[in-house]
Amino acid sequence: MEGKFPSPETTHLLQRIKEFSRSIVEDLAEGKSPEISINRFRNYCMNPEADCFCSSDKPKGQEILTFKREPQTYRIDMLLRVLLIVQQLLQENRHASKRDIYYMHPSAFKAQSVVDRAIGDICILFQCSRFNLNVVSVGNGLVMGWLKFREAGRKFDCLNSLNTAFPVPVLVEEVEDIVSLAEYILVVEKETVFQRLANDMFCKMNRCIVITGRGYPDVSTRRFLRLLIEKLHLPVHCLVDCDPYGFEILATYRFGSMQMAYDVESLRAPDMKWLGAFPSDSEIYSVPQQCLLPLTEEDKKRTEAILLRCYLKREMPQWRLELETMLNRGVKFEIEALSVHSLSFLSEVYIPSKIRREVSSP
């Protein structure tokens, strides 16, 4: 909570930040050029035939930042500027978003991406997650269903109103007293699908928790999902559009993002199952031809690039086959296309049949 005394972990992190800053100042005072070693991480490579180690959380290389290289001087300057802000946040036990930090010195940072990169570098340097720095994302996610919990003293009682959308908590590390009667967690790509399920009273008929990141998921949504998985040990299913963008969202939940590969273990859902929509669903569930859209050239290029990712061949060959099928057929469709049969087809037929199939499969 804001304003309480720093935890022992925060105190230790503050001490490390002071030691790091002191070493930089001492090097400069002695006329030396400080060298900052930044480990590099990745959670996949683009060679499906490679005998790679991308599934390991160990560094995949290192980058040395020094004032001797002029292009790196600005990057080091911005890293230290953001680190000073982080130090203040930790000392005062306050939280800020990346956007808040950018607007503290917009003329110096010049772009949000500069702040984003500095925060990533700091996390790698101090081997911590973004939330350890008291840097929080502006939450976009929604949750409903058989769940209740507390966040920083606030009560979230989804159980009392099963089909009402509650915001995913921003301070995920302060979530406690999690209680659930759910049998599974369903993650849906879009808010429109989430609202469709809410309107159809899906959670009243099915003992589940439904979460949406409202498109590409933010850190809070991914971290909250990971927390529920760790605490509740429930199976997790994901429903996305049958297109390369939908698959990107699925892959981000399941494997993590390349941008935050250094923190993949706290953000991914390693056992998430792809519920749909599959290319084959258009035939199985009789989606009319007029509801199928042709893949654009950009769609095809994106799909071809995804197919090169090592984790598909190594861990999920069946997912790779589905992507190849989509590419060969040259068409895509949205989840909402299933509503051509009836407005409640998704909640009354499609999802229940898919869940039953997953439960009965070995």
N, C-alpha and C positions, 0 to 999 in steps of 0.2 A: 504494500500500500504506500501511497505517496507520503513522504514526510517521516516515516519510521526510521529507526537506526539501521545503518547498513548491515547486511548479513556478514558472517565470517568470510564467505566466498567473495562478496563484493569488496571487503576490506583487503583481502589477499590480492584481488585483481587491481585495486587502486595502488597497492604497494608495487606491483609489477610495472604498472604504467609509470609510476614515479622513477623507478630504476631505469626503465627504458629511456625516458626523457632525459634523465641525468647523464646517461651514457652518450646521448646525442650532443648535449651541451658540452660535456667534457672533451669530446673529439673535436668539436669546433673551436673550443678554447685553446687546444693544443695545435691548431692549424691542420688537423686531419680532416679527411672527407669521410663522414660516417657511411657505413655500409649497412643496409637493411635487407635481410634475407626473407623473401616471401615464398613460401612453398606453393606449388601449383597442384591443383586437384582436378580430376575429371571423373565422371561416373559412366562415361562410355567413350569409345573411339569409333571411327567411321570405317573400320576394316573388319567385317564379319568373319574373315578367315584367320585373323590374328590370334595368337596365343597370348592374349593380353591379361592384364591384371586390373582392369577397370572396376571390377566388383569389389576390390580391396579399398579400404578407406585411407590407405597410406598415400603420401604425396607422390605425384607423378613427375616431379621436376622442381626446379627452384629458379627464382629470379632475384638478382642482386640489384638493389636500387642504390645509387650513389650520386652525390652532387657533382662528380666529375663528368657525368653525362648530362648535358644541358636539358634534353627533353624530360629527364627524370627529376630535375630540380623542382618543377612545378608540382609533380605528383607527390614528392616527399613533403613539400610545403603544405599541400592540401591534406595529406594524411595526418600531419602534426596538428593542423588547425582543427580537424574533426576530432582527433584524439583529445585535444584540450576541452572541447565541448562535451565529449563522452565523460571525461574525468569530472567535470562539473556536475553532470547528470547523476553520476554515481555518488559523488560527495553529498549532494542534496537529496538523493533518493527520489529523483523525478524522472519522468519518461518523456520521450519526444519521438516524433516520426522522422523519417529521412527527409520529408518535405519541410518539417520544422527546421531541421538543421540547415538545409539549403538556404532558407530565408533568413538565417542569422547573418550570412555573409554572401548574398547573391552576386555581388560584383566580383568577389574573389573566386567563388566556385564556378561561375559562368554557366554551368549546366548541372541538372540533377544527377546525371551519370557520373560526374566527378565525385559527388558525395557518396553515391552507391559504391563506387570502386574503392574509395577510402575506407568505408565501413567494412567491406569484404576483406581488404588488406589487414585491417585491425583485428578482425575475427581470426584470421589465419595466424597473425603474429602472436596473439595471446591464446590461441587454441581454445576459443570459446564460441558461443552462439551469439547471434544478434541480441537476443533478449538479455544476455548477461551484461550487455553494454547499456541496458535500459533504452534501447532503440526499438520502437514498436512500429508495426505496420498499421495503416488505417484499415480496419477490418471491413471486408465486403461480404463475408460469408454469412449464411443463414442456417439455422438448425431447427428441427421440430421432431416430435415423437416421444418415445418412452424413455425419458431422461430428465433428471434434475441435478443441479450442481450449484456451487457458490463460486463467485469470482470476486476476490478482494472485498468480501463482505456482502456483495449483492447476490440475491437469490434468482436463479433461473429455473422456474418450475414448468418445464415443458409437459410433464405428466398431467398437470392440471388442465392443460388445453392442448391436446395432442396434435392438432392440425394448425396451430398458430406458429408463425415464424418468429424465432428469437435470433438476435444477432450473435454470431460466433464471438466469444470473448477475445479481447485484444491482449489482456494480460494473462496468457495461457498458463504461465508458471504459477499463477496465484489461484488457479482453479482447484477446488477441493470438494470433498463430500459428494463425490459422483455416485449417483444411484440410478440404476436402469433395470427395466424389465424386458428390454429388447432382445430379439433373437438374432438380429443382424443389423448392419449399418449399410445404408444405400446412399452413395454419392452420385449426384446428378450434375451434369455440366452446367445447365442453364436455369436461371430464375423462373423462366416461363414454365419449364417442366416441373420445377419445385412447386410453383403455385397451382399447376394443374393437379398435382397429387394432393395438395392442401384442400383444394376445392372438392375433390372427390373423396375426402375423408380417408385417405389412404392409410394413415397411421392408426386410425380407429379400427380398421379391418385387418391390419397387419402389424404385428409387434416388432417395430423397427425404429431406427433413428435415421432421419433423412437429412443430408447435408448438401449444400451447394456453395461453390466458391463464386457463383455468378460469372462464369467464364473461367479464364485462367486463374487458378487459385492463388491467393496471397499467402504470406508466411503464416499468419494467424490461423487461417483455415486448415492448412496442412499440419501445423503443429498441434492444433486442437484434435484433428482426426487421429494423429499419432498417439496423443494422450489417451483418447478413448480406447484405441486398440490395445494399448499397454495395460489400461486399468480394467477393461471389460472383457477382453479376449473374445471378441465377437468376429464372425466372418464379415468381410467388407466387399461390397459389389459396386461397380461403377458403370453408369449409364451415360454415354456420350453420343453425339451425332456421328453418323457414318460418313466421316470425311477426315482428311489429314489433320485439321485443326482440333477436332474432337479427340483424335488419337494422341495428339500432343498433350492435351489436358490429362488424359488417362495416364500417359507415360510420366508426366510430372508428378502425379500422385504416387504412382507405383515405383518409379526409379529415382525421382528427384530431378532437379533442374541443373544444367551445367553451370549456370551462374552461381549457384550456391552448393556446388559439389563438395566443398569443404565441410558442409554441415548436413550432408545427405542423411545420416543415420537418425537425426532427430526430426526429420521432415517427411520421410517417405513412408508409404504403407506397403511393406514388402510382400504381403500375402494378398493384396487386392486382386479381385477377379473381375475380368471384363465381362459385364452382363450383356452388353450390346451398345449400339446397334451394329450388327454384323452385315456385311454385304449380302450374305445368304438370307438374312431376315426379310429382304424385299420379296423373295419368292415364297418363303415359308409363311409369311403373314400377308401375302397378296397385296403388296403395295403397288398401286396403279402406276403405269408408265409415266403418266403426267406428273407424278410426285417425285420422280427421279430426275436429278439434275446432272448435266454433263460435268466431268472434272475439267477445270480450267488448266491451262498450261502451268500456272503457278501451283495448283493442286498436285499435278503430276510430278513436278520437280521436287516439291516438298515430300511427297510420298516416297519417291525414289531415294531421297536423302535419308529418310527415316529407316528405310529398309537396310541401309548400310550400317546401322548402329549394332555394335557387337552384342548388346544384351538380348536382342531379339533372337539371334541364333543360339546364344548360350543358354538363355533362361526361358524364353517364350516363343518357341518355333511355331506354335499354333497361331499366335498373334501375327507373326510374319506371314503366314499363309493367308490370313484374312486380308491383310494389307495388299498382298499380291493379287488376290481375287478382285479387290476394289479397283486396283490399277488396271487389271486386264479387262474388266467390264467397262471401265471408263465412266462410271456414274457414282453419285453420292446421294444421300438423303438425310433429312433432319428427323430427329425423334418424333417431332410433332406430325410428321407425315402419316404416322400410324392412326392419327385421329380421323383419317378418312373413313374408317369403319364406324366409329362412334366417338363421341367426345371423351368417354371414359375407357376406351379400349386399352390405353396405356396402363392405367391403374387396375383395371378389372381383369384383363386377359394377358397382355404382353409381359408385364413385370412378374406377376404371380407364376406364369408358366415358366419363365426363365429361372426364377428362384427355385421352383420345384426341380427343374432339370439339374441345377447346380447341387442341390441337396442330395439328389439320388445318384449323381455321378461319383465314381470312386475318388 
